[in-house]
Structures are given as C-alpha cells and as structure tokens.
Amino acid sequence: MPKVMVVGAGAVGAVTVCKLAQRPDLFPEIVVASRNVTKCQKLTEKHPQARIIPEALNADDVQATIALLQKHKPALLLNLALPYQDLPLMEACLQAGVDYLDTASYEPPDRPLYEYSYQWKYHESFEKAGIMAVLGIGFDPGITNAFVAYAAKHYFDEIHYLDIVDCNAGQHGRPFATNFNLEINLREITQPGRYYENGKLIEVPPLSVSQDVKFPEIGVRKAYLIFHEELESLVKHFPTLRRARFWMTFSDSYLMHLRAFMNVGLTRIDPIDYEGHPVVPIKFLQKLLPDPATLAPDYKGWVSIGVQLRGVYQGKPRTLFIYTNIRHEWAYADCGSQAIAYTAGVPPAVAAELMVTGVWKKPGVWNVEQLDPDPLLERLPAAGLPWKVVVDYPLDFIDVPE
Ligand SMILES: NC(=O)c1ccc[n+]([C@@H]2O[C@H](COP(=O)([O-])OP(=O)(O)OC[C@H]3O[C@@H](n4cnc5c(N)ncnc54)[C@H](OP(=O)(O)O)[C@@H]3O)[C@@H](O)[C@H]2O)c1
C-alpha cells in the first residue's frame, strides 16, 4: 500500500491520523506535515504502532509542498489544515500528480466567502492529469452530503426539501470555547444566514432565524439558521431541491458571549492598529480562548447531526431522517478527542481508504454527493460513526405543503 500525507496536525488532523494509524494494513506509512512540527512529532509518540513521519511545512508555499510530495511520493494528500490552504495544496497536488481531499471549502483570508467556485475551476486540469480531488469530506460538509446522496439513491424518486440539523449537547465546563479552529468557526457563524429557496439564495441577518428541533437522545433544542457550504453543492447536484437549509444549535450562554464579542468588534477579520502593530481581532480572540483539542478530557454528552428530507417515492410523499449520534466520551476513548473534531476527522480517513484502494477512482474534482455513498457509509460505523435511517420521520419542518 502507498504512503499518504496529512497536512495539518490540529484538532481534526489528529483524529484523522489516529484513524489512519489504526489501519497499518492500509496505511503502512503516514507523513504528517504541519507548520509546527512539534505537533506532528507528538502524533508520532501517540501512535507508536504506526510509522508516522513528521515534517515541517508551510502549506501556503506551493513549491515547498511539491518538494515534500516529490520526497515522499504519497498516493494521496489529506488537507486538514485551514480552508486558506485549499488552493495552494490543490495546486501542489496538480503539479506533483497526487490525489487530494479536504474538509472545508476555500476561503480568501480577507473575505469570509463560502463558495466552491475557486476549487471547481480545477476540475478539468485534475481530470486531464488523471488525478482525483474530493472536496469537503468531513461530517458537515461530508457525511451530510453522502446522506443526501444515499437517500436519493435508495429512498426517493425526487427530493424536494432538505434541512440539515446539527446539535452539540455536550458540556466541557468552560465559559466559552469553540469546537474547532475559532477563527474559521466564528467567521462562519457570524455571517448572514443564507439558504436556497426555488433556485434563489436568500439572506437573513446573522442568527436571526431559529426553530425548535427534536434531536434523538437529546430532546428539543433551539436551532439557528446559518449558511453552510454543502448547501451550494447539494442544490447544484440535486436540482429537484426546492429548499435547502442548515440549522445549528447554540446555548443561550454561548450566544451571550458571541454577541458580546461581535458587539465590541472582537470577531473582526480586518487588522486594526494597536500601538503601531497591526492586530486582527479574531486572531487575538483565538489566542485568549481554549484550543479546541484541549476540551476533550472533560467533554461529556451527545452530538447529533443529520439530514431531514422530504420528497416523493413511487408517486407518494415521503419523509426521511438520516443521522449520526455519538458521545464525546466515545471520541475520547477512541482517539483522545472531542466529538466535533472526531466527526470531522474520521470521514477523511475512511475516504482515504476508498481512494487508495481504488473504490473511489474518478479523475476530476468532486463533491461527496457525486461519488457512490454506499462504500463510504458502509465503512463508517466500524470507523466509529454509527448512523441510522428513519423512513416516514415526523419532520420538524413541515411549514409548506408537498
Ligand atoms: N467538514 C467538517 O465537518 C469540519 C468540521 C470541523 C472542522 N473542519 C475543518 O477542519 C480543518 C482543521 O480544523 P482544526 O479545528 O483541526 O484546526 P486547528 O486545530 O487550528 O488545526 C489546523 C492545523 O493546520 C496547521 N496549519 C495552519 N496553517 C498552516 C500552514 N500555512 N501550513 C501548514 N500547516 C498549517 C496548523 O498548524 P499550527 O499548529 O502551526 O497553527 C494546525 O496544525 C479546518 O479547515 C476546518 O474548517 C471541518
């Protein structure tokens, strides 16, 4: 089996490395490259049963990445760095002829824009080079896209309504913390909410629309409409969708802190002058708050993420819910992680298996729903993420007739 190379050794990358390290039959050598090589070395110590090769890399430097790819000749690069690195890493993979995957769409650092256009532009050149890129293969995006593809393949003739629902009901005992990279997370949440309806992208003020949603094992929680990047690819690839929305729960305490940060300008992404030094407030805030990876030992409780769907099957209306529920404690027992990093970090390892074994082999740049969801979802429970389908589910979102 060939080598793989993971770029990024943070909260999510550490989970992906943990899952790759559990499969030496498939991944006998794993290169882990990150800006800070000591994080990579810690992963080597944490998984002594695996052959992990730590490397220092600035992934913004395309030539440096090409040199590392030429040195190690991996079959696949897994990008678990930040969305800013998507384009330089795709460029390096293209030039070195290496397959690529990531878990978040590219964002220009100065504009929190969530759109796949930058990465979709690489489709033809990847196709011509005979290499494959899989975009957004975390949980959401990622498994949520696969859930929709699975529903379309096995349960519907047409899907009309999609609501993705995401609830973290866990407690970590800190007044405020994010569950993955704070800068990336708060850029997303503080954006206007956006959703698709009848072919149009509709915008509402940030966190201004909410609805009660009932989550398995958790109960009813208030969920807020936010924009999430998988909506863009799903409405493109399932044009029968009349409406597609994304909902995430936040506790009152979380929102109270977040609104205070927003009100005083601490979530700003433009540099301000502080005594002659440029300071980006959101990066400063990130330095003050806990590193998401450090929350894991104390985190307790459920996380539930799923898709609620409505459409028709054999001429009759049908509703469906596909979801995963896991506990933070399970993620800690398996990989020393909390469940948000775990749900994001397990799917890239499963996708890596499919790509290096040729189960997913299709030159070009693809979103997850364009690939066969069956082999991915079949392997997910054994990798730590169980999931369930409920047909004729009483949806939380029946506000328009079928
Ligand atoms: N799809 C999903 O379900 C989902 C869910 C959560 C997160 N995510 C995505 O997962 C990714 C990782 O999130 P995270 O919480 O693990 O972030 P994190 O803890 O901040 O880790 C990011 C890692 O990337 C490294 N890095 C950053 N810039 C780099 C560069 N220029 N060159 C090389 N390495 C660089 C960092 O190195 P340093 O340690 O030196 O800073 C760090 O090791 C993000 O893109 C996030 O959007 C996806």
PDBQT file of the ligand as one rigid body, heavy atoms in Angstrom, charges set to zero:
ROOT
HETATM    1  N1  LIG A 501     -16.368  19.283   7.471  1.00  0.00    +0.000 N 
HETATM    2  C1  LIG A 501     -16.398  19.249   8.789  1.00  0.00    +0.000 C 
HETATM    3  O1  LIG A 501     -17.225  18.532   9.384  1.00  0.00    +0.000 OA
HETATM    4  C2  LIG A 501     -15.431  20.057   9.610  1.00  0.00    +0.000 A 
HETATM    5  C3  LIG A 501     -15.692  20.256  10.979  1.00  0.00    +0.000 A 
HETATM    6  C4  LIG A 501     -14.736  20.933  11.748  1.00  0.00    +0.000 A 
HETATM    7  C5  LIG A 501     -13.590  21.443  11.145  1.00  0.00    +0.000 A 
HETATM    8  N2  LIG A 501     -13.391  21.265   9.801  1.00  0.00    +0.000 N 
HETATM    9  C6  LIG A 501     -12.179  21.793   9.140  1.00  0.00    +0.000 C 
HETATM   10  O2  LIG A 501     -11.043  21.080   9.625  1.00  0.00    +0.000 OA
HETATM   11  C7  LIG A 501      -9.895  21.888   9.418  1.00  0.00    +0.000 C 
HETATM   12  C8  LIG A 501      -8.987  21.814  10.637  1.00  0.00    +0.000 C 
HETATM   13  O3  LIG A 501      -9.662  22.354  11.776  1.00  0.00    +0.000 OA
HETATM   14  P1  LIG A 501      -8.996  22.229  13.222  1.00  0.00    +0.000 P 
HETATM   15  O4  LIG A 501     -10.031  22.570  14.214  1.00  0.00    +0.000 OA
HETATM   16  O5  LIG A 501      -8.240  20.967  13.316  1.00  0.00    +0.000 OA
HETATM   17  O6  LIG A 501      -7.967  23.453  13.161  1.00  0.00    +0.000 OA
HETATM   18  P2  LIG A 501      -6.661  23.645  14.063  1.00  0.00    +0.000 P 
HETATM   19  O7  LIG A 501      -6.781  22.887  15.339  1.00  0.00    +0.000 OA
HETATM   20  O8  LIG A 501      -6.411  25.097  14.091  1.00  0.00    +0.000 OA
HETATM   21  O9  LIG A 501      -5.542  22.903  13.187  1.00  0.00    +0.000 OA
HETATM   22  C9  LIG A 501      -5.110  23.388  11.960  1.00  0.00    +0.000 C 
HETATM   23  C10 LIG A 501      -3.736  22.812  11.692  1.00  0.00    +0.000 C 
HETATM   24  O10 LIG A 501      -3.287  23.299  10.417  1.00  0.00    +0.000 OA
HETATM   25  C11 LIG A 501      -1.994  23.833  10.567  1.00  0.00    +0.000 C 
HETATM   26  N3  LIG A 501      -1.770  24.938   9.641  1.00  0.00    +0.000 N 
HETATM   27  C12 LIG A 501      -2.409  26.132   9.586  1.00  0.00    +0.000 A 
HETATM   28  N4  LIG A 501      -1.887  26.890   8.618  1.00  0.00    +0.000 NA
HETATM   29  C13 LIG A 501      -0.902  26.151   8.048  1.00  0.00    +0.000 A 
HETATM   30  C14 LIG A 501       0.014  26.373   7.010  1.00  0.00    +0.000 A 
HETATM   31  N5  LIG A 501       0.049  27.532   6.334  1.00  0.00    +0.000 N 
HETATM   32  N6  LIG A 501       0.894  25.394   6.712  1.00  0.00    +0.000 NA
HETATM   33  C15 LIG A 501       0.902  24.215   7.373  1.00  0.00    +0.000 A 
HETATM   34  N7  LIG A 501       0.058  23.947   8.374  1.00  0.00    +0.000 NA
HETATM   35  C16 LIG A 501      -0.833  24.903   8.705  1.00  0.00    +0.000 A 
HETATM   36  C17 LIG A 501      -1.935  24.343  11.987  1.00  0.00    +0.000 C 
HETATM   37  O11 LIG A 501      -0.586  24.472  12.358  1.00  0.00    +0.000 OA
HETATM   38  P3  LIG A 501      -0.148  25.307  13.681  1.00  0.00    +0.000 P 
HETATM   39  O12 LIG A 501      -0.428  24.369  14.797  1.00  0.00    +0.000 OA
HETATM   40  O13 LIG A 501       1.294  25.575  13.474  1.00  0.00    +0.000 OA
HETATM   41  O14 LIG A 501      -1.009  26.525  13.721  1.00  0.00    +0.000 OA
HETATM   42  C18 LIG A 501      -2.691  23.238  12.722  1.00  0.00    +0.000 C 
HETATM   43  O15 LIG A 501      -1.857  22.136  12.995  1.00  0.00    +0.000 OA
HETATM   44  C19 LIG A 501     -10.413  23.294   9.086  1.00  0.00    +0.000 C 
HETATM   45  O16 LIG A 501     -10.301  23.523   7.716  1.00  0.00    +0.000 OA
HETATM   46  C20 LIG A 501     -11.875  23.233   9.476  1.00  0.00    +0.000 C 
HETATM   47  O17 LIG A 501     -12.662  24.107   8.711  1.00  0.00    +0.000 OA
HETATM   48  C21 LIG A 501     -14.277  20.561   9.034  1.00  0.00    +0.000 A 
ENDROOT
TORSDOF 0
